[in-house]
Amino acid sequence: MQYPLGLSVLFCCLPAMANAATILEGAVFADAPLAGAPVTVTDSSGKRLTTKTRSDGRYSLAVDALTPPLTLSTTQSTGGAESCLRSDEPRARCMASLRITLQKERRNTANITPFTDRLVSEVAGQLGYIGPQQWVERGDNSKLNAGLLAGPLANFRHGMADALRLSGLNAQTADPVQTPIRTGNGMARILSVINHNRNYDNNSGEAGAAVLTDSAFRPIVGLQNCGPWEPLDLPRALRDRQAISSAKTRILLVSDSTAATYEVARLPRMGWGQVFQHAFRADSGVVVLNGARSGRSSRDFYNEGWYQQMARDLRPGDYVFIAHGHNDQNCDGDKAVRGAADVKNLCTYPNDASGNPQFPPGEPLLSFQHSLERYITLARAAGATPVLLTPTTRVKNRAGKTAFQQGADDVVVSTHYTVKKPGYRFAGNYIDTIKQTAQRNHVPLIDLEKATIDFANAHASDWMDYWLAVDVNDPRYPWYKTQTSGIRSNPDTTHFQQQGAEAVASMVADLIRTTPELTSLADKLKP
């Protein structure tokens, strides 16, 4: 039978309409597409559907049975790790996303990326959760609404505004959840220079807020669970990414807050690793990759994935500078609030007075020596040279108080040791343990603690020009108007301001020159 054209078109389309499905699709993309990544979608009633990404990092799933709002999550196992929350063992790589509404019988985009994980992180914070994973595992999707995303989206668009425009995207409307991501397009280009992880919650020991840095580990967001992003300089990040990949020699800094790179908003605070690149000649072919992270010990720096982010760039002939010890001392199980979490996740125990490693039965990685040796083994397996550094000094006297307050004899001494007292399972000296570990493993040693002790005692009258002690009335540094430490009336005796960071970086360079095993690296330093 022949039908009029209009009816013919109508009839041919009826079966398609009858079989139409509501599709959720998108990309799972970190710095590159994640192939074979599991995707879990949870709806407002707790119902879940799962799928996996294809080789191009994309997924597609019929979600007619789900009622929005939806939470999406992915978990990428790393070395057998499955948990997205724990910090006392290697964590999986995990990200989340949200889709508040769906268009029925249409294709709906919901990407899962570092950017979407940060959006979930901020929404979770508004709803009283520590971070995005606590929301994924314990949240009630029925509480979600578009209003909760308004602030996080505004933060994203403001921080990424220049990068979005340079990538051909509309900075006013770009949405990391729904803007298409395909290899080589605008959003993929930006994501290619983003490092992502989740922070550490001090009280619980669980993974916390999503943290974003650029390719050189300059902070973008993560100091707090909400608030503005530091603007991404996309051209610089792309240049850095290329420089890291093509460098003749990379130096990976595995360390803590004393070496870390800080947010521009927190100037003049700086870690020595932030300025260490300046010690090398421009034509040296050396690139310093400063992945040092505040608050991390030698043990959880690895477990939380900070080392793995740097190590993907590790090549034969590179160096791994291992400078831990400050936070490994967090072993007081009797400390109020966070004592148990510290012991479980941060603490490593120093060697005893005879130089023997100390650790609870069956837990050798709670030994500081064994924890350090993990990095030595990993560096050598990649053909790199491990170097051990003792930690920088605290400006503390023998009584554990701020030095230089009580006269000429009130000088800076080493405080990197623990004594037998309630709350501490093992006592010992962390500096001695580092030196013993270096000797036993035939690793070059840089005694930075001694150098910084000598420097501090030589600057008894002006040490606050080097360690963090900011004038709260200095208009250049408005951050410190609201701070209670790191200011002239209450100086920070551990961390540095710019002049101090530069001085310590210079000390490290000088110590490289006097370390026989590092002659080839010393040749690359500025005169």
Secondary structure, DSSP 8 states (H G I E B T S, - for coil): ----HHHHHHHHHHHHHHT---EEEEEBBSSSB-TT-EEEEE-TTS-EEEEE--TTSEEEEE-TT--SSEEEEEEE-BTTB--SS-SSS---EEEEEEE----TTSEEE--BSHHHHHHHHHHHHHTT-SSHHHHHHH--GGG--HHHHHHHHHHHHHHTHHHHHHTT--TTT--TTTS---TTSHHHHHHTTEEEEEEE-TTT-SEEEEEEEETT--EEE-SSSSS------HHHHHHHHHHHHH-SEEEEEEE-TTT----GGGTTEE-GGGSGGGGB-TTS-EEEEE---TT--HHHHHHTTHHHHHHTT--TT-EEEEE--TGGG---TTSTTTHHHHHHHT--B---TTS-----TT-GGGBHHHHHHHHHHHHHHTT-EEEEE-----SB-TTSSBSSSSSTT-------EE-S-TT-S--EEHHHHHHHHHHHHT--EE-HHHHHHHHHHHTTTTGGGTEE-B-TT-TT-GGGGG-SSSBTTB-EEEEEEHHHHHHHHHHHHHHHHT-GGGHHHHTTB--
